[in-house]
Amino acid sequence: MSLTKITILLSLLVLSHQAELHSFHLTNNVLSLEESEDSTEIVSDHLVQPTQVFNRSSLQSVSIINHNLTSIKEGTFDNFLNLTNLVLDNNQIDSLPRDLNLPNLRQLTFKNNKLVKLHNDSFVNLRNLQILKLDYNELGEIDPNAVAGLSNLKVLTLSHNKIEHLPKTVFVAVSGLVNLDIDNNFLTVIEETVFDSLEELVTLNLKNNLIKTINGGAFRRLKALRDLNLAQNHLTKLEHDVFHHLAELDSLHLENNFLEELPNGVFQDLGGVGRLLLTNNSVRELQKDVFVGLKQLRNLKADFNEIRVLEKGSFYGLPFCYDLNLSYNKIDHLPSGVFDGLENLEQLLLNGNKLSTLDVGAFTGLTALYALNLENSKIDDLDTLEELPKLRLIDLKGTKYNNMTSVNIGKYVFNVNKYNNWVLN
């Protein structure tokens, strides 16, 4: 059964004293009615429709966006018993009525408003809600039972708010969550048990907070987690067991923190991780066996750190890694066998280091390496590169070879191409 699409084209708008959805007056307006499959779209420059427009028990979707609404009165949506999607983005609403009375609502989007707090039982009679988006508000406080009753919730987004603390029991009632987004807030500590009820969670985004401490075992119950984003926080260290029991994790973001070291064993339970991002930290050394456990790792980025020392065995246990980025560190020496364990590596980025010495055997074992970046290094000769049987591309910009149109590596000649890389013809 088709539903009515109502488009209100305003030629003159007269508002009541309060910009409320419940009370609104229109004068000299032109209404056009069109048939639609599933939604009512309400379009105006400021506010929208008279109360009678909302007496639509068959409506499934309502969007009220950019209308400067400041509040919604109790009972406004009482006749919308079949509504499944409600969008109230880009208004000025600072609180929600305790009971929206929308038992069939599946998605509530409330982005870019003025909410400052989620009170206990903020979302009663929304038992079928699956998606709740509260991004870009001013939320600074969440009560422990704020989302109680949302037992079918799958997606909760709280990004770009002012949240400083997560109560330990706040997610107990939403144990079926699949996607939780709390990026761009003011969290400083992740408590040990706060995520314990979220055994079905697949994506957890904590990017760009102020997190300094993650208590051991904070993620221990997240057995289905595949993507964990901790980038752009204030982490200086990791507990050795912080990532234990995350067997399904595929992507781990730790870039743009202040990590100074990686304790041995910290990745030992991450056998499914394919992508590890450590860019822009303060790591000084990669110890032997530090990456043991990352059996499926394909991409490792540790660029823009303070790494001076690579030990033989630093990359043990990475049989499927094909992309390694160590650029812009302080590495000046590559010892023999330093890349043992990387037999499938195809690209190695060492540009922006202080490399001057390559020991014989430094590249032994890199039988699949195709591309090598040595830009701005201080190496005197390229003899060690003969150890790379599949090497086809070298970047030597900013080295003593910078102005050469060709270089010899063993019996092979590499010529400069139009991108200023040296390639094997």
N, C-alpha and C positions, 0 to 999 in steps of 0.2 A: 504494500500500500504506500503510495507516494505521500510525502508530507509537504506542508506549505513552506515556501521560502519567502521570507519577508524582508524586503529591502527598503529602508526608510531613507529617502533622499530629502535632506533638510533644506528648506529655503529660509526658514525663520525658526529660531529655537528659543523657547522661553523656559527657564529652569526654575525650580522651587528654590527656597533659601538654602537647603541642604542638597548637595549633589548625591542623592541616593537613588539606587535602582528602584526602590519601592515606590517612590513618589516622583513623578516627572510629568511635565506638561508640554505638549506640542501645539503650535499654532501655525496655520497656513502651511501645512506640510503636504507633500505629494507621496502617496503610498503606492507601490507597485507590488503585486503578488505574483510569484512564479512558482511552478511546481519543482520540487526537489526530491531526491530519493531519501535523504536521511538527515537533513540539517536545516536550521534556520540561521541565516546570516544577517546580522544587524549592523548597518553601516551608518555612521554619522561622524561629524567633526568633533563632537563633545560627548553628549549623552544620548541615551536611547529610550525607548518606547514607553508608552503608557501601560498601566498595569494589565489591561485586558489583553494585550498582545501575548502575555505569558500564560494564558489559560489554554495550554496546549498539552493535553495528557499524552499525546502520541509523539511529541518531539523527542528526538534522540540526541541532538547536538545543538548547543547554544554557545556562541562566542560573543563576548562583550569586551572589546579591546580598545585601549586609548580613549577612554571616556571620562576620566577624572572622577570616577566613583569614589566616595569616601567611606561608605558602609553599605551593608546588605542587611535588611531587617529580617527578623524571624518570620518565617512563613512565605517569603518571596517565591520560593520554588515548590510550594506545597502541591501544585497541580501538575508538576513535571514528573510523574511517577515512572515514566519510561525513559527518562533522560539517561544517556550513557556517557556523554562527553560534555563537560562544562569548562569553558576557557574564560578566565577573568584577568588576563594579562594586562600590564601597563595601565594600572589605575592607581588610586591613592588610598586603597582600603587598608586600615590598620588592625582590623580584627574580623574574624569570621563568626557568623552566628553559630551557637553551639550545636544546633541541629539543622542541617540543610535539608533533611528529610528527602533524600534521593536514594532510595534503597537499591536502584538498579544502575547507579552511576559506576562506570568503569574507569574513567579518567577525569581527574580534576587538575587543571593547570592554573596556577595562581602566581605567575612570575612577575617580577618587577612591580611590587606593591609596597606597602609600608608595615607589614607585619613585624612586630617586635618580640612576640613570645608565642610559643605553642603551649597552651594550657592542657592539663590533664583532660582526657576525653574530648579533645578538640574536634574529633571527627566521628561522632555517633551517627547511627543509622546510615552508614556508608559501608555496609558489610561486604559489598561486591566490588569495592574500589580496588583496582589493580595498579593504577599509575597515579602518583601524586607528585606534582612538580611545584616546588616552592622557592625556586632560585630567584636571586636578585631582590630579596626583601631586606629587612633590617633585623632579622632574628638574632637575638643575643642569648636567649634562654629557651630550653626545651624541658618541660616537666617530664618526670619518669614515665608517666602513662599517657603521654600526649597522643600517641598513635594507637592506643588500645582500641580494640574493636575492628581494626583493619586487617583481619586475619587472612584476606586474600591478596594483600598488597604484594606486587612483584617489583615495582620500580619506585624508588624514593629519591628525589633530587633536592638537595639543600644548598647548592653551590652559591657562592657570592652572597653570603650573609655575614653575621658577626658572632657566630657560635664559638664559645670558648671552652665548653665542657659538654661531654656526653654522659648523661646518667647511666649507671651500670645496667639498669633494667629497661632502658628506653626501647630496645628492639625485641624484647621478649615476645610481644604480642604480634610481631610481623615476621615470624620465623620462616616464611616462604619467600622472603625477598631474594631477588635475583640480581638486581642492580642497585647499588647504593652510592650516591655521589654527594660528597661533602667537601668538595674542593673550594679553595678561596674563602676560607673562614679563619678563625683565630685559635684553633685547637693547639694546645701545647703538649698534652700528654694523652696517650692511648692506654686506657685502663686494661687490666689483664682480662676481665670477663665481659667487656662491653659488647663484643661480637659473638659471644658463645652460642647464642640461639640461631645464628644465621648459617646453618649447615647447607643451605641450597644456594648461597650467594655465589655469583659467578664473577661480578665486577665490583671492585671497591676502589673508589677514587678519593684519595686524601691529599691530592696535590695542592701546593701553595697554601699551606697552613703555617703554623709556628711550632710544629712538633719537634720537641727536643728529646722526648723519652717515649719509647714503646716498651711497655712492661713485658717481660718474658711470657710467652704463651698467649699473647693478645690475639693471635690469628689461629690458634691451635684447633679450633672447631670448624674452620672454613674449608671443609673437605672438598667442596666443589669449585673453589675459587680458581679462576683462570687469569685474571688481570688485576694486579695490585699496583696502584700508583701512589708512591710516596715522594714524588719529585717536588723540588722547591719547598723544602722544609728546613729545619734547623738541626738535623741529626748530625751528631759528631761521632757517635759510635753505635754499633749494633750488638745486642746480646747474641751469644753464640747459638741460642735456640729460638730466636725470634721468628724464623721461617720454618720451623719444624712442622711436620704434618700437612704441608701444602703440596701434596703429591700431584694435584691436577693443574698447578700453576703453570701458565705458559709465558706470561710477560711480567717482568718485575722492573719497575721504574724507581731508581734511586738517584737520578741525576739532580744537579743543582742543590746539593746539601753541603755539609761541612765534614763529611766522613774522613777520618785520618788513617784508619786502618780497617782491614777486613779480617776478622778473626777466623782462624781455621775452623772448619766445620759449619760455618754459618749457612752454607748453601747445600749441605749434605743431603737434605730431604727434598731437594728441588729437581728431581729427576725428569720432570716434564717441561721445565723452563726452556723455551727456545730463544728468548730475547732478554738480555740483562743490560740495563743502561746505568752506567756509573759516571757519566759525563759531568765535568765541572764539580769535582769534590776536592779533597785535600789528601788523598791517599798517597803515601810516600813509598810504599813497598808492596810488591806482590809476592807473598811467601810461597814456598813450596806447598803444593796440594791445596791451595786456597780455594780453587774452583772444583775440587772433587765433589762429585754428586750431581753435577750439571751434565748428565749423560746425553741429553738431547739439545744442548745449547747450540744455536746456529749463529747468533749475532751477539758479539760482546763489544761494548763501547766503554772504554776507560780513558777517553781523551780529556784534555784540560784538567789534569790532576797534578800532583807533585812527585810522581813516580821517578825515583832515581835508580832503583835496583830491581832487576828482574833475575830471579834465581832459576837455575835449572830445576824444572819440575813445577814452575809456576802455572803451567798450562796442562798439567796432567789431567786426564779424565774428560777431555773435550773432543771426542772423536768425530763429531759432526759439525763442529764450528767451521764456518766458511768465511766469516767476515770478522776481523779483529782490528779495532781502532785504538791505537796507543799514541795518537798524535798529540802534540803540544804538552809533553811532559818534560822531564829533565834527565832522560836516559842518555848516557854518554858511552855506554859499553854494552855489547851483546856477547855474553859468554857462549862457549860451545854448548850445543844442545839445549839452549834456552827455550826453543819452541817445540821441544819434544811433546808429543801428544796431540799435535795439530795436523795430522796427516791429510785431512780434507780441507785445510785452509786454502781459500782461493784469493783473498784480498787481505793485505797487511799494510796498515797505515802507520808510518813512523815519522811523518813529517812534523816539523816544528820542535824536534828534540835537539840534543847537543851531541848527537852521535859522531864519534871520531874513531872508534875502534870496533871492528867486527872480527871476532876470533874465528879461526878456521873451525868449521862445524857449527857456526851460529845458526845457519839455515838448514842444517841437516834434518831430514825428515819431512820438510815441507814439499812433498812430492807433487802436490796439486796446485801450488801457488801460481797464480796467473798475473796478478797485479801487485806492485810494490811501490809505495810512496816514500821516498827519502828526501823530499823537498827540504831545503834549508839545513841539511846536515853538513858535517865537517869531515866526511870520510875521504880518505886519500886514494883508495883504489876500490875496484869493483870485483876483484878476483873471487871473493867469497860468494858472489852471486852465481858462480858456476854450479853451486850446489842445488840450484833450482831448475829442474829439467823442463818444467812447463811454463816458465816465466815468459810473458809476452809483452808486458807493458811496465815501464819504470818512469817515475816522476823524479827528475833530478834538478828541477828549477832551484836556483839559489845555492847550488853547490859549485865545486870547481869545474864541473862539466856543463855548466849552464849555457855557455856559448858554443858548445860543440854540436855539430849537426848529426854526428853519429858516435857511438861508443862500441867498443869491442868487449864482449864478455865470453871468454873462452873462444870457441870457433864461431860464435854467432855475432852478427852485427845488428845493433839497434839504431834506427834512424828517427830523427825528430819528425813528428807529424804536425798538422796545423794547430793542434791543441797544446803544443809544446810538451808533449810526452814522447818518450823514446819507446818505439815499438819494434818488435821483431818482424822483419819482412818475410 
